[in-house]
Amino acid sequence: MEPFTLREGPVAVRPLRPQDAPLLLTWMRNPQVLAFYGGRDMAYTPEKIQEDFYAPEEGARRCLVEFEGAPVGYIQIYQLDAQLCQEYHYPYQPGELLFGIDQFIGEPALWGKQIGRRFLALVLRRLTQEEGAAAVILDPHANNPRALRCYEACGFRKVKFLPQHELHEGVWEDCWLMEYRPGAPR
C-alpha cells in the first residue's frame, strides 16, 4: 500500500519514520497508554519497538498522528483478506476492499480533546472516498467506553460482540467488532 500524508487544520497523519522510534518507546512505556494498547505487562525495549512497529508487513501502513505539529499518536492501517476477516469474524466478500485499523493517542493529557475523531475522519475519508474501501473495521475492548464513544461518533457501528477475543494483561478481554461503512445508517 502506498504511504500517504493527510492534513486538515491542526491534525495530520503521516508515515512513520525511523526517527519516531524513541517517541514510540516513550508511549509504549507509559502505563496509562498500555492500559488500553498493548498491556501494562508488556516490556517494551528499543528492539521490541522495531519488531512491533517497523518490521515489514505486507499490506500495512504505519503512521504517526500529529496535532499542531507535534506527534501525539499512532495508527496502523492494513488491508483485510479472507484470513484476517475470519480472525475478526467478519464476512468476507471477494473483490470487496476492506481495511482494519488500530490506533492510540500516546499523550494522555490530550485524551478527550476530540483529536481521535479528527484524525479518524481524515483516514476514513481517504480510505473510502479516495481508495474505494467498502468498509473499515476495528475491535476495541468492550470495557473502553471512551474509545467506543469516539468510534461511534466517527460513524462506526457495533456489528458483533467478540467474547474473550484479545489477550490483554493476562486476561482474555471481550471486544466489539465495529464497522464503518460509507452511507450506512448510524
C-alpha positions as CSV (number, residue, x, y, z in Angstrom):
1,M,0.0,0.0,0.0
2,E,1.2,3.5,-0.8
3,P,2.1,5.7,2.1
4,F,0.2,9.0,2.5
5,T,0.2,12.2,4.4
6,L,-3.1,13.8,5.3
7,R,-3.7,17.2,6.9
8,E,-6.7,19.2,7.9
9,G,-6.4,22.1,10.3
10,P,-4.2,21.2,13.2
11,V,-4.4,17.4,12.6
12,A,-2.1,15.4,10.4
13,V,-1.4,11.8,9.6
14,R,2.0,11.0,8.1
15,P,4.1,7.9,7.5
16,L,6.0,6.5,10.5
17,R,9.7,7.4,10.3
18,P,12.8,5.7,11.8
19,Q,13.4,8.7,14.0
20,D,10.0,8.2,15.6
21,A,11.1,5.1,17.4
22,P,12.3,6.8,20.7
23,L,8.9,8.5,20.9
24,L,7.0,5.2,20.4
25,L,9.2,3.7,23.1
26,T,8.2,6.5,25.5
27,W,4.5,6.0,24.7
28,M,4.8,2.2,25.0
29,R,6.3,2.5,28.4
30,N,3.5,4.8,29.7
31,P,1.2,2.7,31.9
32,Q,-1.8,4.9,31.0
33,V,-1.3,4.1,27.3
34,L,-0.6,0.5,27.9
35,A,-3.8,0.1,29.9
36,F,-5.6,0.3,26.6
37,Y,-3.0,-0.6,23.9
38,G,-0.6,-3.4,24.4
39,G,-1.0,-4.1,28.1
40,R,0.9,-2.9,31.2
41,D,2.6,-6.4,31.4
42,M,4.4,-5.7,28.1
43,A,8.1,-4.8,28.5
44,Y,8.9,-2.6,25.6
45,T,12.5,-2.2,24.6
46,P,14.0,-0.5,21.5
47,E,14.2,-4.0,19.9
48,K,10.5,-4.6,20.6
49,I,9.6,-1.3,19.1
50,Q,11.4,-2.3,15.9
51,E,9.7,-5.7,15.9
52,D,6.2,-4.4,16.6
53,F,6.2,-1.1,14.7
54,Y,8.8,-1.3,12.0
55,A,9.0,-4.9,10.8
56,P,7.8,-5.1,7.2
57,E,4.3,-6.4,6.9
58,E,2.5,-6.9,3.6
59,G,-0.5,-4.6,3.1
60,A,0.2,-2.5,6.2
61,R,0.7,1.3,6.6
62,R,2.0,2.6,9.9
63,C,1.6,6.3,10.6
64,L,2.1,8.9,13.2
65,V,-0.7,11.3,14.2
66,E,0.3,14.9,14.7
67,F,-1.7,17.7,16.4
68,E,-0.5,21.3,16.0
69,G,2.8,20.0,14.5
70,A,3.6,17.7,17.5
71,P,3.4,13.9,17.3
72,V,0.5,12.7,19.6
73,G,-0.4,9.2,18.4
74,Y,-0.2,6.2,16.1
75,I,-2.4,4.5,13.6
76,Q,-1.8,1.2,11.7
77,I,-3.9,0.6,8.6
78,Y,-4.0,-2.8,6.9
79,Q,-5.9,-4.4,4.1
80,L,-8.1,-7.3,5.1
81,D,-8.0,-10.6,3.3
82,A,-10.1,-13.7,3.8
83,Q,-7.9,-15.0,6.6
84,L,-8.0,-11.7,8.5
85,C,-11.7,-11.5,8.1
86,Q,-12.1,-14.9,9.5
87,E,-10.0,-13.9,12.6
88,Y,-12.2,-10.9,13.1
89,H,-15.4,-13.0,12.5
90,Y,-16.2,-10.5,9.7
91,P,-17.9,-11.6,6.5
92,Y,-15.6,-11.6,3.5
93,Q,-16.8,-10.8,0.1
94,P,-14.3,-11.5,-2.7
95,G,-13.5,-8.3,-4.6
96,E,-14.6,-6.0,-1.7
97,L,-11.8,-3.7,-0.5
98,L,-11.7,-3.8,3.3
99,F,-9.4,-2.3,5.9
100,G,-8.7,-2.8,9.6
101,I,-7.2,-0.1,11.8
102,D,-5.5,0.0,15.2
103,Q,-4.7,3.3,16.8
104,F,-4.0,5.2,20.0
105,I,-3.3,8.7,21.3
106,G,0.1,8.4,23.1
107,E,-0.3,11.6,25.1
108,P,-2.9,11.0,27.8
109,A,-3.1,14.8,28.5
110,L,-4.7,15.0,25.1
111,W,-7.4,12.3,25.7
112,G,-10.9,13.6,25.4
113,K,-9.9,16.6,23.2
114,Q,-11.6,15.0,20.1
115,I,-8.2,14.6,18.3
116,G,-9.1,10.9,17.7
117,R,-12.3,11.9,16.0
118,R,-10.5,14.4,13.8
119,F,-7.7,12.1,12.6
120,L,-10.0,9.1,12.1
121,A,-12.3,11.3,10.0
122,L,-9.3,12.1,7.8
123,V,-8.3,8.4,7.5
124,L,-11.8,7.2,6.8
125,R,-12.4,9.8,4.1
126,R,-9.1,8.8,2.5
127,L,-9.8,5.0,2.6
128,T,-13.4,5.2,1.4
129,Q,-13.5,8.2,-0.9
130,E,-10.1,8.0,-2.5
131,E,-9.1,4.4,-2.2
132,G,-12.6,2.8,-2.6
133,A,-12.8,0.9,0.7
134,A,-16.2,-0.7,1.2
135,A,-15.7,-0.9,4.9
136,V,-13.2,-0.2,7.7
137,I,-13.3,-2.3,10.9
138,L,-11.7,-2.2,14.3
139,D,-12.1,-4.3,17.5
140,P,-11.9,-2.2,20.7
141,H,-12.1,-3.7,24.2
142,A,-15.7,-3.7,25.4
143,N,-14.6,-2.1,28.7
144,N,-13.2,1.0,27.0
145,P,-16.1,3.4,26.8
146,R,-14.1,6.4,25.7
147,A,-12.9,4.6,22.6
148,L,-16.3,3.2,21.9
149,R,-17.8,6.7,22.1
150,C,-15.1,8.1,19.8
151,Y,-15.6,5.4,17.2
152,E,-19.4,5.7,17.3
153,A,-19.1,9.5,16.8
154,C,-17.0,8.8,13.7
155,G,-19.7,6.6,12.2
156,F,-18.6,3.1,13.3
157,R,-21.3,0.8,14.5
158,K,-21.1,-2.3,16.6
159,V,-21.7,-5.3,14.5
160,K,-20.6,-8.2,16.7
161,F,-19.7,-8.9,20.3
162,L,-16.5,-10.9,20.5
163,P,-16.2,-12.6,23.9
164,Q,-12.7,-13.3,25.1
165,H,-11.3,-12.0,21.9
166,E,-7.9,-10.5,22.9
167,L,-5.4,-11.4,25.5
168,H,-4.6,-8.3,27.5
169,E,-2.6,-8.3,30.7
170,G,-3.1,-12.0,31.1
171,V,-6.9,-11.9,30.7
172,W,-9.0,-12.7,27.6
173,E,-10.9,-9.4,27.1
174,D,-14.2,-9.0,25.4
175,C,-14.2,-6.8,22.3
176,W,-16.7,-5.2,20.0
177,L,-16.2,-5.7,16.2
178,M,-17.1,-2.3,14.8
179,E,-17.6,-1.3,11.2
180,Y,-17.5,1.9,9.3
181,R,-19.4,1.6,6.0
182,P,-19.9,4.8,4.0
183,G,-23.5,5.7,3.7
184,A,-24.6,3.1,6.3
185,P,-27.1,4.4,8.9
186,R,-25.5,5.1,12.3
